[in-house]
Amino acid sequence: MGLVNWEWRGRSAANEIAALLASVAAIALSAPSAHAQQATQPAGKQTDQSKKADQEKAAPAGATLLDKILVLSRTGETAIESLASASHVGQEQLDRRMATTPNEMLLGVPGIAAQADARRVSTSINIRGLQDFGRVAIIVDGARQNFQRSDHGTQSTFYIDPELVKSVDVIRGPVANTYGSGAIGGVVFFDTKDAEDFLKPEETWGASVTGRYESNGKGWTTSASGAYRFNENWDVLGNIVYRNYDDYKDGGGDTVKGTGFDVLSGLLKTTIRPTDNSELKLGWVGSSDGWREISSGVPINDADLKSNTFTARYNITDEDKSWLDLHINTSYNKTNLDLTSLVPLNRFDPTTGDSIILPAGSTSTFDVGTAAIDIWNTSRFETGGVAHELTYGGDWVNDDVETGGTAGGDSFYTPSGKRNVSGAYVQDKLTWDWLEIIAGLRYDSYSLKDSTHETSGDRLSPRITVGVSPFESASLAGLQFYGTYAEGYRSPSLTETLISGNHPTGVTFPFLPNPNLRPETGKTVEFGVNYKQNDILEAGDALRIKAAYFNNDVDDYIEGASFGASFSDPTSACPVDWDQLMNNPGYIPICYQYQNFAKAKINGFELEGVYDAGWGYAGLSASITNGHTISYDGIRADLATIPSSQVTAQLGLRFLEDKLTVGGEVQYNGKPKGNAVARDYTLVNAFASYEATDNLKVDFRADNLFDVKYANPLNGSTTVAVYEPGITLKLAATMRFGG
């Protein structure tokens, strides 16, 4: 879809939303008392899904976000029960964050950072200093998001509209290896909304419309949802979201060019329950994004991205979930990115290295298709007084990458090819009184190829975790200590293994493929503490704390390296091209290749705590990450993907029988070691939410309240900073109908 058409639609949508907000304001002023009695749950059997929905909506009494069941848990545990660094972001948190992009949904989650550059719709997630090329598994409704576009910025990117998401689960470290191969950094799971989350118990149908305005970038968002319950065993939900944003201004008042975008997103999901003990979810999530890419302040490319994810998830259990708790997930994700140059571009031919000019209208295309199957079962039984949760399963992922376009275009950096990754695992969680032991073993194999190269490999990766709850006194009964050793295995990507040809822009030099590239092996030692206690200061309040120290050694860490060409040995892997040296002023006598380093060493500390009571809540999270690489020559270098150290404090107060919530967040970000352009900075945000009636809600948020000029150290480069938005005011209203 052309950008001009999108801009016209954006103005039309803006007029519609302005009218909507005016209507909502008028309704709010004439709304009846907020004390309307809510409907009660009708009698009858409740499904597991409805019980979970009720848990998400329940009042705080004795529960916090850390008590929510992790959607990606294979054994149905909560974050506070998990003997791992796990976090849950629920619907209430997502609503008050009023996120525009995926990275905003993860505010304050320890150990998590996002790289997005100025292209805000393309996000790469960083966990504990690891990102890109599948080191972090991004999963939407069970579907791996493996789109990759290699360039000087982010590599493995994805987009999911926050309006479609009801929760986000995070597991940090290679203990997440039961969720798929390669996740030596961890897993982020986005679970989209269901009809049962949207419909009230007594309703057959429901609909809502949301309008939102953002002051910085003059951004408009409109969202419409509809759900229908055919009967107690079959329902369907649809959601459509349109966003249109201009370039934002940073804290210094300067416009950051290339940050505007428009995106149309949609969700369609149906849930069918053939029996009381089985459930089938069929879903589609899609988006059509458009933005302009900037170089040296000049627009150079129109970008048009379309993504479609199709999922089918089936779960069947026996009556008491003892021997049978079988899950079968299948998915297919297709992402197409088309770049069209807006101006003539000076380039070098990737084959010959000669100077060329790409005329305006030249294209680069990226087509990535990912098919996946994930099957597992959990059996629960006892032997000699020891409870077992035995989980076993396997998974398979296929990436099919096709890139093309004009020679010298951006698609050169991402070679075409196919990659297959598969694995199988078994894990037993043993519980006896005050002792928990988790022992697991995973087998991974991979193969990748293009027209001239082929490589493969496999490995066994173990995990052992021991948790103890040694105290029985009332104040310490909820204290648990654990220790973990876990390994993970990441196969090289197509780009890392197969990229070849001459660098096409700025200067030219050869890229060398490396079919002998070895996979990465992450070896993590982690020590953690979980603490949960209720009724501390008053009846019904709750305190939850998770803290962990980790040390991750990544053997054979893969990173790009440049080295000088040989002037004397024409048989060298990198000989000087004498013709280019004499005749092409853009040629430099070096080669670039992805290579294995001896290892990357990463360690750090993470903390997440929350106190929740009827009158409000308070939260504190922190993460400190340090890391460096060591080459086989013993040379030590700072790891460029180490994020800021962060401390985030949150406070929220509830009034008017929980109809009104006001609060704020303060986040300190410390400069990572070795980043020349990064600076320390502190952000202050404020928010308010008011439920005027059961069917009308108004939300307000102020991000970067003091208009701080700051840059995410993961964005930009080692010499140039890309500044983030200055003060941004957000106002939204949601009207709901049902019957």
N, C-alpha and C positions, 0 to 999 in steps of 0.2 A: 504494500500500500504506500502510495507516494506521501511524502512529508507534507506537501501543500494541502492535500485532501485532509490529512490528519489535523493540520492546524485549523482548517475551516470547521471541522467537526468539534475541535476543542473549544472554539468560540461559541458554537451552538450549545455545547454541553455547559459551558460556563453560564450562559444566560439561563438555561434550565435550572441549574443548581442555585443560582442567585434567587430565582423565583421560589424554589423549594425552601431555601433557608428563610426567606421572608414569610412563607406560609407556616413553616414550623414555629417561628418566633411568635406569630399570631396565635397559633394553637396553644403554645406553651403558656401565654398570658391568660388564656381563657380555660386552661386545663382544670379538671376537677381535682379534688384533694388527692394527695399521693398516698392516702391510706386505704386505697381500694384493696379489697381482700383478694388474695391470690387463690387460684384453684388448687385443690388438693389432688394427690395421686389416687386414681380410682383403685379399688381393690382388684386383686388378681395377681398372677405370677409376673414377676419382673425379670426381663432378660438381663444378661450380664452387661450388655451395652447400655441399657437404661440405668442400671445401677451405677455404672461408671459416669454417665451423664449427670445423675443426681449428685454423685460425689463431687464433680467439678463445680456444681452450682450451690453446694451446701454452704451454710454459714461457717465462720471460722472455728467455732467451738472445738478445740482440741485438734485442729488440723491446719496444715499449712501447705504451700505448694510442694514442699519436699515430701508430703504424704500422698501426693497423687501418683497413681499407678503409671509407670513408664510405658508408653505405647510400644516402644521398641524392645521392652524386656521380654525375653523368651520364657520367663518363669513367673510373670505377673507381679513383680515386686515394685515397691515405691523407691523413690530416689534415696530417702533416708535409710531404707533397708538394704540398699545396694552396697556390696563390698567393692565399690569402685567410685571413681569421681564422676558422678552423674548429676544432672540438673534437669528440671522440668520448668517450662514456661507455659502457663495456662492462659485460658481465655481472658480472665480478668486482667492479667498483666498485659497481654497483647492489646486489649482495648484501651488501657490508659497510656500505652506507648504511642498509639496512633501512627504506627510505622508506615512509611512510604516505600521503603526498600527492605529486602531481607535482613540486612545487617542491623537495622534499627530494632528488629524483634529480639536481638540477642544482647541488648544493653545490660551490662552488669553481670552477665554470666561469666564466672571465672574461667580463665584459660582460653577464652574465645576472642578472636579479633576477625575483622573482615577487611579485605582489600577490594576496592571498587574503582579506584582512580576517579576521573571525572565522569566516566560512563556508569552512572549510578545504577542502571538496570542490570549490569553484569557484575555479580558478586562472587568473590572467592573466599571461602571460609578457612581461617587459620586456627588450628588447635595446638597449643603448646609449641608454637614456633614451626609447625609443619603445615604445609599447604601445597596445592597444585598436584597434577598428575595422579590423582586418586589417593593421595596420602590421607585425606579426609574424605570419608564416604558421605555424600549428600544424598538423602533418600526422601522422596515425596510419595507418601501413601504406599511405601514398599518398593518404589521404582528408583533405581540408581540414576543419578543425574551426571552423566559422563561427558557432557559437551566440553570440547576443548578447542580453543583458538590460541595458538602460541604467538606471542608478540613480545614487545618490551614491557608490557604491563602484566595484567592478570593472565593466568593460563587456563585453569579449569574453572569455568564460571557457570552460574545457573541463575534463573529468576523464578520466583514464586510470589504472587501478589499476597501481601500480608492480610488482605481482606478475606482471602479464601482459607486461611489457616486458623485452627482452633487450639493447637498446642505445638510446642517444639520440645523435643527431648535431645539431650546431649550426653554422650559418654566419651570421656577423654582417655586416650591411651590405647594400646593394642589389646587390652582386655575386651575390646569391642570386636574381636576377630570372628565371633560367631555370626556377625551381621554382614559378612562378605570379605572377600580377599582385598588386601592392599591397605586397609584402614589402620596404618601404624600410628596415625595421629589421633584418630577417633571417628565418631559417627555423629551426624546431625540429622535427626528424623523430623520432617514436617508432616503433621497429620492434618488433613483438611476437614472441613465441617461436614457433619452428617445431618440428615433430616431430624433425627431424634434429639440432637443438640438444639435444634431450632424450634421445633414444635413443642407447645405445652402439652401436658398429658391428656387434656380433654379435647385437643384440637384435631381436626381432620386436615385442615390446610392452614398455611400461614404465609405471609409475605412481608417484606420490609424494604425500605429505600433509605439510603444514607447519602447525604451531601456534605462535602467537606471543602474548606478553603484554607490554603497556606499562604502566608504573607510573603515569604522569601521564595522568589521564583514564580509568584502568583499562580500557585498550583491549585488545580481543581480536581476533585475526585468524586465520582458518583458510583454507587453500588446498589444493585437490586438483587434481592434473594426471594426465592419461592420454594415452598415445600408442600408435599401432599402425602398423606398416609392413606393408602388404599385399604389396609386392614392392619391388625396388630403385627403381622409378619412381613409387611412389604411397604416401604416408603421410598420417596425420591426427593432430592434436593437439587436446585439449580441456582447458580450465582454468576452475575456478570459485573465486571468492574471496569470503569474507564478512568484513566488518569491523563492529565495534560499539564506539563510543567515547563516554564521558561527557565533560562539560566538563572542560577541563584547568585547571591552576593555573599562574599566571605565577611569575616568580622571586621575587616578594614574598609568595608563598603565597596570593594572592587568586584565587578561581575566576573565570575569564573566561566569562561566560554566553553561550550560543549557539554554543559551539565543539564540542559533541558532535554525532555523526552516526552513521548506519549506512548501509552500502552493500553491495549484492550485485552482483558483476561477473563477467563470463564471456567466454571466448574460444573460438572454434572455427575451426580453420584446416586446410586440406588442400592438399598440394602434389602436382601431377601433372606428370610429365616425359614428354611424348609421344615425344620423340626425345632423342638425346644433346645436342642443341643448343637445346632449347626447354624452357620451364618455365611452368606455370600455377599461380598461388596464388589460392585462394578463401578469404575470411575473413569472420568476424563478430566484432565486439567490442561488448559491451553492458554497461550498468550501470543499476541502480535505486538512487537515493540518497534519503535522507531526513534532514532536519535541521529545527531550529527557529530562526527569525529573532527577534532581540532588538532592542528599542528602549528606551533609558533603563532597562535592566535588566529589562524586562518582555517575556516571549514574546508576539509579535504574530502570527506566521504559522507554519503548518506548511508546509514545502516538500517537494514530491515531484518528483524529476527522473528521467526515463527517457531514456537515450541508446542508440541503435543505429547502428553503422557497418558497412556491407557493402562489401567490396572484391573486385575481380578484377584481378590483375596478370599480364600475359603478357609473356614475353621470348623472342625467338628470334634466333639468330646463325648466321652461316655458320661453316665449320669453324675458321677462325683469327680470327674477329671482325674481319674487315677492312672489308668494305663494309656488312655487315648486323649491327647490334646493336640490334634494334628492341624498344622497350618500349611496351606499351599498358596504361594504368591507368584503370580506371573505378571510381567509388565513389558511395555515397549515404549520407549521415548524416542522421539524424532525431533531434532533441532536443525533448522536451516537458517543460516546467516548469509545475507547478500550485502556486499559493499559496492557502492557505485561512486566513482570519483567525481567530484564537483569541479575540479580544476585540473589542468595538465600537470603531471607529476614527473619530476626528474628521477629516474630509476636506473638500475643496472640489470642487465639480463641475467637471470639466475644460472643459465647454462654457459654463456660465453663470458660474462662479466663486463660486456661492452655497455657504454652509456646509451640509454634509450629514453624516450619521452612517452609516458602513457597519456593518451588524450583524455579529455574530460568524457565521462561516460564509461570508462573502463571498469570492469567488474572483477570482484573476487568472491568466490562462493565456498561455503563451509556446510557440508551436510554430514551430520553425525547421527547414526541410529544405534540405539542400545536395547537389546533384548535380554531379558533376565528371567530366571526361574529360581525360586527359593522355597525349599520344603524342609520342615522340621516337625518333630513330635517331642512332647515332654511326658514322661511317665513318672508318677509319684507313688512311692511305696515305702515300706519300712523293713529293715532287717536288724534284728537284735536291739531294738530300741532306737536305732538311727534312722532318721527320715531322709529319703533320697528324692531329689528332683533330677532325673536323668533326661538330658536333652541331646538329641542326635538329629543330624540332618545334612543337607548338602545344597549347594548353590552353583549357578552357572551364569556368566555374563558374557555377551558378545558385543563388541564395538565394531561398527562398520563405518569407516571414515572416508569420505570422498571430498576432495577439495579441487578447485580449479579456477579458471578465469584467465585474465591477461598475464602473460609472462612478466615477472617483476612485481606482481601484485602481492597483497598481504597474505594470500593463501599459501604462498611459498613456504612460510614458516611451519605450516601444519601439513605434513605429508599424508597422502592417502594410504590406506591399508586396513587390515583386519586384525583384531585381537580377541582371543578367547581366554577367559579366566574362569577356573572352576575350583571347587573345594568341597571337602566333607569334614565333619567334626563330631566329636562326642564330648559331653561335659556332664559331670555329676556334682550336684550340690548336696552335701551331707550336713545334716543338722542334728546335734545331740546336746540338749540342755544349753550350756553356755558356749558351745563350740560350733563353728561353721567352717567347713572346708569345701572349696570349689576346685576341682581338678578337671582340666580339659586338654584336648589335643585336636589340632586342626591340620589337615593336609591341603596344600594349595598346589595347583599347576597352572601354567600359562603357555600360550603360543601366540606369536604375532608374525605377520609377514606382509610384504608388498611384492611388487613384480620381480624384484631381484634379491631380496633378503628374507630369511626366515630364522627365527630363534625360539627357544622354549626353555622351560625349567620347572622344578617342583621342590617342595620342602615340607617338613613337619614342624609345626610351631606349638609349643606347650604353654599351659597356664596353670599356676597353682596359687591359690589364695587361702589364707587362714584368718578367720575372724574370731575374736573372743569377747564375751560379755561377762567379766569376772565379778561384778558387784551385784549385791542383792538389796542393798539399802534403797529406800524410796528415792532419794535424791540422785543416786548413781546407777540405778537399775537400767537406765536408758543409755548408758555409756558403752560404746563398743570400739575395739581397736582391731585393725586388720593390716595385713601385709600381703603383698602380691609380687609375683614374678611372672611376666607374660612376654611372649614374643609375637611379632607380626611380620608379614612377608608381603612386600610390594613389588610387583613385576614392573619392568621399565615400560614406559608409554611408547606409542608409535613415534611421536616427535623425538623423544630422547634417543631412540634407537636408530631411526631411519632418515632423519633430516639430512639432506645433502644438497649441494649446489652453492652458488655464490650469493653472498649477502646483497639484497637488492636495493637498499636505500642508504643515503648518506655517504657511506664508503662501501667498497666491495672487497670481500675476502671469502675463502671457501669454508663451508660447513662440511664436516666429515661425519658420515654415519658411523655408528658403533654397534654392529650386530653382536659383539662380544660383551656388551654391557651386562653386568651382573645385577640381579634384583637386590633391593634394600631389605635388610633385616633389622627390625626394631626390637630392642631388648630393654624392657622397662622394669625397674624396681620401684614399688610405691608403698608408702606407709600412710595409713589414714585413720581418722577418728570420726565416728558418728555419735551424735548425742541427741536424744529426744526426751522431752519432759513436758507434762501437762500440769495445769493448775498451779502455776508458780506464784504469780502475784494475785490472781483472782480465779474464780471458778471458770473453766472453759478456755483459758488462755493456753498457748502452746509455744514452746521454744524448740527450734531445730537448728543443729549446727553440723556441718560437714567440713573437714579440713584434711589436706593431704600434701605430702612431700613426694616428689617423683624424680627419678633419674632415668633418662632414656638415651641409650647408646644405639645409634643407627649405623650398623656396619654397612660398608659399601655404599654410603650415601652418594646419590647422583646429583651432580651440579655441572653447569656449563663451564668450560675452561678454555681460555685462549692461549696460544703459544706461538712462538716465532717460527717462520718458515725457514727451511734449510736452503742456504745459498750455494752449497757445494755438493749435495747429494740428491740427484734427480730421482732416485728410487725411494726417497723418504716419503712417509705418509703425508707430509706437508712440504712439498718442494716449492720454491719460488717460481711463480709464473712470470718468466722474463718478458714476454710480450706485453702483459698487462703492466708490469713494472715500468717499462720504457714508454708505453704509449697511453696509459690510462692514469691520470692524476688522482683518480678516486681509489685506486688499488693500494692496499696496505699488505705487506708480506707477513701475514699471520694466518692461522687456522683456528677454527672454533669447533669444539666437540663436547658432547655430554660424556662425562667420565665418572668413574667411581672414585670417591675419596676413601681414605681409610675408615673414617667414621665421622658422624656428627654427634656431638655430646650436648645434650639438653637437660637441664634440671630446673626445678622450680617449686613453688609453694602455691596452694590454692585454698581459699576459705569461702564458705557460703553459709550464712546464718540468717534466720528470720524469727522474729517474735510476733505473734498474731493474737489479738484479743478482739472482743466485740467492738471496742471503740476505735480500733485502728491496728496498724502494723508498723514494724520497723525492720529493716533489712540491712545487712552489711556483707559485701563480697570483696575479695581481693585476690590478685594473682601476680606473681613475680616469676618471670621466665628468663633464663640465661642460656646462651648456646653459642657454640662455635664448631667449626670443622677442623679436622686434622688430616692433612694429605699423607700419602704414603712416604713422602719425603720428610715428614715430621713438621711441616709448615702449618701453623695455626692461623685461622682467619675468622673474623666475626661472621656469624650467620645472618644473612640479610633479611631473613623472614622472622626474626625475633620481634614480637610486638611490644607495645608500651606496657610497663607495669601499671596495674590499675587498682584503685580502691574506690568502690561505689557504695554510697550510703543512701538509703531510701526511707522515707517516712510518709505514711498516709493516715489520715484521720477520717472517721465515718460519723456522719450526723444524720438527723431526721430519719431515724429508723433505717439507716444504711442507704437511704436514697441519695445522699450527697456524700461524695468522697473528694477530699482535697489533699494535696501532698506535693512532694518534690523529691528531686534526686541531686546529689552532688557526686561528681566523679573526678578523681585526680588521675592524671596520666603522666607517667614518668618516662623520660627519654631513654630509649634502648641504647645499649652500648654500641659504639661503632657507627651510628647513623649521624652523618654530618649535618643534615638539615632538620633533624627532629628537635623538638623543644618540649619541656614540661608544660602542661596546661591543665586547667581545672574548669569543668563545665558545670553549670547549674541549670536545672530544668524544673518546671512547675507544671502541675496538672490539676484539673477539676472535672468531675463527672456528676451529672444530676439526672436522676430518673424522675421526670415530672409526673409521669403516669406509668402504668404497666406497658404502655405502647409508645411512649415518647421518651427519648434520652438525648441529652445534650452533653457534648464533650469539648473540653478546651485544654490546650497544651501550649507551653512556651518552652522551646528548646534553645539552648545557649542563651540564657536570659541576659547575660552580661556582654553579649556580642564579642566573644573572644575570637581572635584570629588565630587559628590553629590548623595543623596538618596531621593527618594520620601518617605515622612513619612508614607504613607499608605501601603507601601510595607514592606516586611521583618517581623520583630516582634518588641517587646518592647526592645529587647536586641541585635538584629542582623540587620544590615542594608544591603539592596540589592542595590548596586550602579548602577546608570544609565550610558548610553554610554558617553564616552569622546568625543573629537572632531570628527565630522562625516561630511565628504564632499560628496555631492551628485551631480551627473551630469547625465542629461537626454536629449534625443533628440526624437522628435516626427515628423514623416513624415505622411502626409495626402494626400489622393487621392479622386477624386470624379468626377461625370459626370452625 
